[in-house]
Amino acid sequence: MNILFVCTGNTCRSCMAEAIFNHKCNIHNINAKSAGIAVLPGSKASKNSSSVVLSQMSADISGREAVQLTEKHLNNADLILTMTSNIRDILSSKFPQLKNRIFTINEYVGVKGDIIDPYGGNISVYEETFFELNKSIELLLDKLKEDRAF
């Protein structure tokens, strides 16, 4: 199973989600990637995202280049999890054939609200986003394990 996390620039939220998911996932044949809908060419994971991921998981994403979302990424994903309802709605509208695979991460796991973009915030804002993502990803992993039990 391929999971795709999607945010705006793929330098903060979705790259943190990818790192958290792949670090925590112990379910065979499930992995995650991430991309952004409006990537600046040559951009990398933000300094604060990299710092928080390094301090919380000892994983280095500082050299990770942002990935521009393509239709190929969407078609290769079994589950597309966006950070916001706005991004979900944009993708569902542009790719109606994939609508049954596109959710916000929080709606998929039964949590209200969007994952707020920490871009431009201080390190504590990034930490807050990290912990919010971590909680939602733990719920996601539980859900995926339950779904596989049947």
ZILIN-V885850 format. One line per field, one symbol per residue. psi: psi as a letter, one per 20 degrees, with the letter a starting at -180 (. if undefined). burial: # if it has 24 or more other C-alpha atoms within 12 Angstrom, else .. Layout:
psi: ???
burial: ???
This chain:
psi: ppppppbfikieghhgggggghhhpkppkprqrqrqimpppiqrpqghgggggghhikpojhjpqqppprhggghiphpoorhqhggghgghghmhijhiiprqghhhjkqqrroppipirrhhghgggghgggghhghgggghgghii.
burial: .########################....########.#....##########......###.######...##..#########.##..#......#..########.....######......################..#......
